[in-house]
Amino acid sequence: MKSTLILHIRHFASKRPHAKPAFLLCGFGGNIWQVKPLIRVLTNAGYNVTAMDFSKEVLAKGDPTLLPALVSEVVALAEHEAKRYPEPILLVGISLGALLSLNLLRRSPHFSTGVMITGGDIVKVAQRLYGEKVWPQRYDELARR
């Protein structure tokens, strides 16, 4: 599967037998290497972790089509990967990754559990940093969906 907005996908195996799958989605501008301590916690707890980080273009370029494109790309990749596992997959999302995790939970029957790590409302933060060109919908419109 060709990816344009997902920069890296790395797999980390647990040493525990019968490990469960987890997808870790990094935050905006974050890299997989920066969350190695969290990956270690998850693998030690018995999870095989698939970690993803993303292009900074998604929010920094000012193109309002990139975030929905990233969501679609992540959902397609995650659903493809989910077919390999008979058991439920834990989602762990950090900041932007939390938003992506929420979309996976809402869009895909393969996912039902997620841990979302965020310091606040990603929409308001993105608009504060980059203006409404990043997320063209007003917050109240988005909240009604």
Salt bridges, closest charged atoms under 4 A:
ASP53 OD1 - HIS8 ND1 2.89
GLU81 OE1 - ARG84 NH1 2.68
ASP140 OD2 - ARG138 NH2 2.75
GLU141 OE2 - ARG138 NH1 3.60
